[in-house]
Amino acid sequence: MMKLLTTSALCAVLPLAAMAADKPETLKIGMTTFLTGPASVFGVPARDAMDIFVANLNAEGGINGVPIEVTYIDEGAGAEALTSEFRRVAQSGGAEIMLASISSGNCQTIAPLAEDLQVPNLMWDCGTQRIFEENEYDYVFRTQGNATSEMLAAVAYLLKTNPDFKTIAVVNQDYAWGRDSWDIFHTALEVMKPDVEVVGEFFPKFGSPDFSTEISRLQALRPDVILSTSWGGDLDTFVQQSFQRGLMNTSTFVLPLAESSLERLGPSLPAGHIVGARGDHYFLHPERRDDADFQSFMEQYKEATGDIPVYSVFHASQAFAAMQAAYEKAIADNGVDWPSEEQLLAAFEGLEFQGLGRPLYLREDNQGVESQLMGTSAQTGDYPFATLENIMIFDGDGLLPPIGETSIEWIKGLDASFVDTLQVETYDN
Amino acid sequence: MNLTIFLLALFDGISYAALVFIVALGLTLIFGVMRILNIAHGSLYAIGAYATVSLTGFFLALGFSPIFAFPLMIISAVLVGMLLGGPIEWLLLRRIYDKPEVLQLLVTFAVFMILEDAQRLVWGTQPYFQASALQALGNITLFGVTYTVYQLILLPLVAIGLLFGLRFFLRRTVIGKLILATTEDREAAQSIGIDADRVFLFTFIVGAVLAGLGGALASPTTSILPGMGADMIVLSFAVVATAGLGQIEGAAVAALLIGLGRSFAVYVWPEVAVLVPYLIMVLVLLIRPQGLFGSPVARKI
């Protein structure tokens, strides 16, 4: 008996002795985010939030006693500066894990680079669905959904709330996201509601300061629904100009990224338009707003920035939670003080974690499964800006293609019954 | 294309052209007189917009009526001209008038970069929106399409006013004649007692005020955010180059051409709307390298 115990103890300890890493003084992480340029409307809030997450965890003693130190890399400096900075932070900077990035283009550049450098990388905010559909990665994980789940939730919400619309027009930014998101949305609409007519497709240039002509044209066309997946200053300008000229009284707007503009738009986003949040991200999340951790973060964030948090803050919380969960899982599973890289990577397999929204998990292809929150704008007077009512939170599982299939091909095989197969919870506000 | 659509595109094109013209006017004035292509013009435009938004927000919070936004636009534009335009000419440009054009271009480009970062320091990176002035004037409906009075009527009126005002000022007033004389031949003007330094300073301030005014007038219609200056300088340069550098009336025609081209493209072939201003510029420059109204003398740039 004694012999058996010793043997099994040895068997358990031996591989660990070979694999466990020394506990570092600090856990260095690198995060790419937009600190300059138009996308800093997402990047700066995410950085501010990250500072809070790191300070909170370090106050509790960090991960297994190891405090966290984060280095930020500006995505606004361009792809070349980004890759060289990424390389520097991951190699000579000694970062054990990287969080990159916001821009889909940057994610596509960084994913193979992280694989080359053999540094675990969490794609924390970029939308493109192509990453795991076109390639396989061992070091790259996505701690959020992707464009497919986001657009399908928007289509599903539209079909559930406005089942009778006949015409639609689109006004998207002229770059990869604007084109790809319309591609997904349009393909889904064609199979789920084939009788809808697309009466106008506009792709004004990215950063366009004026949509007056498009708005005149839309007023002449009078579509039932106007879709825009624009964000930041472009979305603000488009909504403001549409509001000023009464276009929002005659058409229902579908704005899958408008959660991030609610506060800035103020009274200019009238009631009755569809708002999305790139996941279940909303400062009044109906399932989370009464939780202590959610409330205390909202207060901390308000104190630090004076604003309400937008979706990129939630995405940062998810990446941070995934990182913490992976380290803790690897430490517990292997009974070590600090995991080796292999142990850490193994811990990401099927990892479950929870940021400020619902719990998420990683699929076998390293894609995160994230619930999607959609709602309708309402001006209640409780805030000086629009909040959401008739909120639906779609379960993320049904919104992604099976592993190994590409989104567009999968969507082409769907039909009108798809919307009824989705798991959804509905809340009045 | 029926008549309604034609008229709608015409209205959109005119109101867009009006705004572009106001900004291009300052750029072409400075070039015409001083022979300097001022890239920092784009920053002055952006700062004019930011200043208007901040001032308007401040005064509205104090309980002033929204109509008060209009004088604040003019105040912002004048502040931009005096506080930024003046020192730029006096401290920097004055030293490089006899230096190569490339250096002049680089210096104004450097000022542009510095001012872009200064904006970020002062106003941050989040977009601002302040539309009180536009809302105060209300809407007007034509052929079932709602326009804002501000864009459809006020902006073109201001543009026309500035065009004729500047023409009158240059040709009929003493200071204007001094400016024209200095433009014609700086040394000869100095030899008859014109203080060319003061003429240049004054011209640059007027140009900077026009840039700031463009930004101030644009502010109620668009999000104010980093990078807006870069877009505007490219577009107004296209207008100025199409017209012929230094051509004030030409800039009005070129702005109309580009504005109308763009709005008709949105109706007919939206995919190329972005390209239209530059296509027009390329076509014009291929046929007339000196621009529509430029005289074919050797230019510095």
Interface residues (C-beta under 8 A of the other chain):
Chain A: L35 T36 G37 P38 S40 V41 V44 D174 G200 E201 F202 F203 P204 K205 G207 P209 D210 S212 T213 E214 S216 R217 Q219 A220 G232 G233 D234 D236 T237 Q240 Q241 Q244 R245 G246 L247 R264 L265 G266 S268
Chain B: T4 I5 L8 A9 F11 D12 G13 S15 Y16 L19 R120 G124 T125 Q126 P127 F129 A131 L134 Q135 N139 F143 G144 V145 T146 Y147 T148 Q151 A218 T221 T222 S223 L225 P226 G227 M228 D231 M232 R262 S263 V266 Y267 P270 E271 A273 V274
